[in-house]
């Protein structure tokens, strides 16, 4: 599985304010760039915190890109994937509509009745992990379902876990010209943080879009 992490952050590395409200960090040019990355992916993944905070749809914005995918024998939209250890995804979440297949990665701790409700609402349930989602095992199961390229869009806890488990191949970050601040505001990689064996990145290119820059990295090793 080839894994690409994409995110937009402020100059001080924040994904949102301390209230965890969605902010317009980038603009139309970057939105189009993100849509292109989604169109190239077989699946788009977020954590359940992102679903609860933003209720994203995670589908393609540009109709021509959906058409091109279908011409190549692919679904119009990439699959949607949510890392949701205890099955907290709301039953009326937009990612559960019929615009694309939606996989929920849950742990053994997710209540059986909740799994059934989410399956009835349209989700494909994948159990991976005991107390929390085992991300590596979950991604292996997605590969078994035919997904070869996965785009991770956040939030910070999920991105940290993906780096911690050595699953990331590419990182693409839009850095907007704004400061957010706040010790409790989510960052690009939340979680416990690294104290040794820090992930090694190679900067491939820099692109100016909107009022910011996109930094594109490959992950060494």
C-alpha positions as CSV (number, residue, x, y, z in Angstrom):
1,X,0.0,0.0,0.0
2,X,1.3,3.4,-1.0
3,X,0.3,6.0,1.7
4,X,0.2,9.7,1.1
5,X,-0.4,12.2,3.9
6,X,-1.9,15.5,3.0
7,X,-2.7,18.4,5.3
8,X,-3.0,22.2,5.5
9,X,-1.5,23.9,8.5
10,X,-0.6,27.4,9.7
11,X,2.9,28.7,9.9
12,X,3.1,27.5,13.5
13,X,2.0,24.0,12.5
14,X,-1.6,24.1,13.7
15,X,-4.4,22.3,11.8
16,X,-7.2,24.2,13.6
17,X,-7.8,26.5,16.6
18,X,-7.9,25.2,20.2
19,X,-11.6,24.9,19.8
20,X,-10.9,22.4,17.0
21,X,-13.1,24.3,14.6
22,X,-12.4,24.0,10.9
23,X,-10.5,27.0,9.5
24,X,-9.9,28.2,6.0
25,X,-6.1,27.8,6.0
26,X,-5.8,27.4,2.2
27,X,-7.7,28.6,-0.8
28,X,-9.1,27.6,-4.2
29,X,-5.8,26.7,-5.8
30,X,-4.9,24.3,-2.9
31,X,-8.5,22.9,-2.8
32,X,-8.0,21.9,-6.5
33,X,-4.6,20.3,-5.6
34,X,-6.2,18.3,-2.9
35,X,-8.9,17.2,-5.3
36,X,-6.3,16.0,-7.7
37,X,-4.6,13.9,-5.0
38,X,-7.9,12.4,-4.0
39,X,-8.7,11.5,-7.6
40,X,-5.4,9.6,-7.8
41,X,-6.1,7.6,-4.6
42,X,-8.1,4.4,-4.1
43,X,-9.1,5.6,-0.6
44,X,-9.2,8.7,1.5
45,X,-8.8,8.3,5.2
46,X,-9.5,10.4,8.3
47,X,-9.8,9.8,12.0
48,X,-13.2,9.8,13.7
49,X,-12.4,13.1,15.4
50,X,-12.4,14.8,11.9
51,X,-15.8,13.2,11.2
52,X,-17.2,14.4,14.5
53,X,-15.8,17.9,14.1
54,X,-16.3,18.6,10.4
55,X,-18.7,16.0,9.0
56,X,-16.6,15.8,5.7
57,X,-18.0,14.2,2.6
58,X,-14.5,13.1,1.2
59,X,-15.7,13.0,-2.4
60,X,-14.3,14.6,-5.5
61,X,-15.3,18.2,-6.3
62,X,-14.5,18.1,-10.1
63,X,-17.0,16.1,-12.1
64,X,-14.4,15.5,-14.9
65,X,-12.2,13.7,-12.5
66,X,-15.0,11.4,-11.5
67,X,-15.7,10.7,-15.2
68,X,-12.0,10.0,-15.9
69,X,-11.9,7.5,-13.0
70,X,-15.0,5.7,-14.4
71,X,-13.5,5.6,-17.9
72,X,-10.6,3.7,-16.4
73,X,-12.9,1.2,-14.7
74,X,-12.7,2.8,-11.3
75,X,-15.4,4.0,-9.0
76,X,-16.3,7.7,-9.5
77,X,-15.1,8.6,-6.0
78,X,-12.3,6.9,-4.0
79,X,-13.4,4.8,-1.0
80,X,-13.7,6.6,2.3
81,X,-12.0,5.2,5.3
82,X,-12.4,6.2,9.0
83,X,-10.2,5.1,11.9
84,X,-12.9,4.8,14.6
85,X,-11.8,2.5,17.5
86,X,-15.1,2.5,19.4
87,X,-17.5,3.1,16.5
88,X,-18.4,6.7,17.3
89,X,-19.2,7.7,13.7
90,X,-22.7,9.3,13.7
91,X,-25.3,7.3,11.8
92,X,-26.2,10.4,9.8
93,X,-22.6,11.3,8.9
94,X,-22.2,12.4,5.3
95,X,-19.5,9.8,4.7
96,X,-22.2,7.1,5.0
97,X,-24.1,8.1,1.9
98,X,-24.0,6.1,-1.3
99,X,-21.6,8.3,-3.2
100,X,-18.7,6.0,-2.4
101,X,-17.8,2.9,-0.4
102,X,-17.0,3.7,3.2
103,X,-14.8,1.5,5.4
104,X,-14.8,1.9,9.2
105,X,-11.8,0.5,10.9
106,X,-12.8,-0.4,14.5
107,X,-11.3,-2.3,17.4
108,X,-12.6,-5.2,19.3
109,X,-13.8,-2.7,21.9
110,X,-16.4,-1.3,19.5
111,X,-19.9,-2.5,20.7
112,X,-21.4,-5.2,18.5
113,X,-24.8,-3.4,18.3
114,X,-23.1,-0.2,17.2
115,X,-21.2,-2.1,14.5
116,X,-24.5,-3.5,13.3
117,X,-26.1,-0.1,13.2
118,X,-23.2,1.4,11.2
119,X,-23.2,-1.5,8.8
120,X,-27.0,-1.0,8.3
121,X,-26.3,2.7,7.6
122,X,-24.0,1.7,4.8
123,X,-20.5,1.2,6.3
124,X,-18.2,-1.7,5.6
125,X,-16.8,-2.7,9.0
126,X,-13.2,-3.9,9.4
127,X,-12.1,-5.0,12.9
128,X,-8.4,-4.4,13.4
129,X,-6.9,-4.2,16.9
130,X,-8.0,-5.0,20.5
131,X,-8.3,-1.7,22.4
132,X,-7.8,0.7,19.6
133,X,-7.4,0.4,15.8
134,X,-4.3,-1.4,14.7
135,X,-3.5,0.9,11.8
136,X,-1.0,-1.4,10.0
137,X,-3.4,-4.3,10.2
138,X,-6.3,-2.1,9.0
139,X,-4.3,-0.9,6.0
140,X,-3.4,-4.5,5.2
141,X,-7.1,-5.4,5.2
142,X,-7.8,-2.4,2.9
143,X,-5.1,-3.8,0.6
144,X,-7.0,-7.1,0.6
145,X,-10.1,-5.1,-0.6
146,X,-8.1,-3.9,-3.6
147,X,-6.9,-0.5,-2.4
148,X,-3.4,0.3,-3.6
149,X,-3.0,4.0,-2.9
150,X,-4.3,5.6,0.3
151,X,-4.5,9.3,1.1
152,X,-4.6,10.3,4.8
153,X,-6.1,13.7,5.4
154,X,-5.9,13.8,9.2
155,X,-6.3,14.7,11.9
156,X,-3.1,15.0,13.8
157,X,-3.5,11.8,16.0
158,X,-4.1,9.7,12.9
159,X,-1.2,11.2,11.1
160,X,1.1,10.7,14.0
161,X,0.1,7.0,14.3
162,X,0.8,6.5,10.6
163,X,4.3,7.9,10.9
164,X,4.9,6.1,14.2
165,X,4.1,2.8,12.5
166,X,6.2,3.6,9.5
167,X,3.3,3.5,7.0
168,X,3.8,6.8,5.2
169,X,5.5,7.1,1.8
170,X,4.8,10.7,1.0
171,X,3.9,13.9,2.8
172,X,2.3,17.0,1.2
173,X,1.7,20.0,3.4
174,X,0.1,23.4,2.5
175,X,1.5,26.0,4.9
176,X,-0.9,29.0,5.0
177,X,0.1,32.5,5.8
178,X,-1.5,32.7,9.2
179,X,-0.8,32.1,12.9
180,X,-3.2,30.2,15.1
181,X,-1.3,29.5,18.4
182,X,-2.6,27.7,21.5
183,X,-0.9,24.9,23.3
184,X,-4.0,22.8,22.9
185,X,-4.6,23.5,19.2
186,X,-4.1,20.3,17.1
187,X,-0.9,20.0,15.2
188,X,0.2,18.1,12.1
189,X,1.3,15.2,14.2
190,X,-0.3,15.0,17.7
191,X,-0.1,11.8,19.8
192,X,2.8,11.1,22.2
193,X,5.4,12.6,19.9
194,X,8.8,11.3,19.0
195,X,11.8,11.3,21.4
196,X,14.1,9.3,19.2
197,X,14.3,7.7,15.8
198,X,12.5,10.7,14.2
199,X,11.1,10.1,10.8
200,X,13.5,11.3,8.1
201,X,12.0,13.4,5.3
202,X,13.5,14.4,2.0
203,X,12.1,17.7,0.5
204,X,11.3,17.1,-3.1
205,X,9.8,20.4,-4.2
206,X,8.1,23.6,-3.1
207,X,5.1,25.1,-4.8
208,X,3.5,28.5,-4.2
209,X,-0.3,28.4,-4.2
210,X,-2.9,30.9,-2.9
211,X,-1.2,32.8,-0.1
212,X,1.1,30.0,1.0
213,X,3.4,27.2,-0.1
214,X,3.1,23.5,-0.6
215,X,6.0,21.4,0.7
216,X,6.3,17.9,-0.8
217,X,8.4,15.2,0.9
218,X,9.2,11.6,0.4
219,X,9.7,9.6,3.6
220,X,13.2,7.9,3.9
221,X,13.3,4.3,4.8
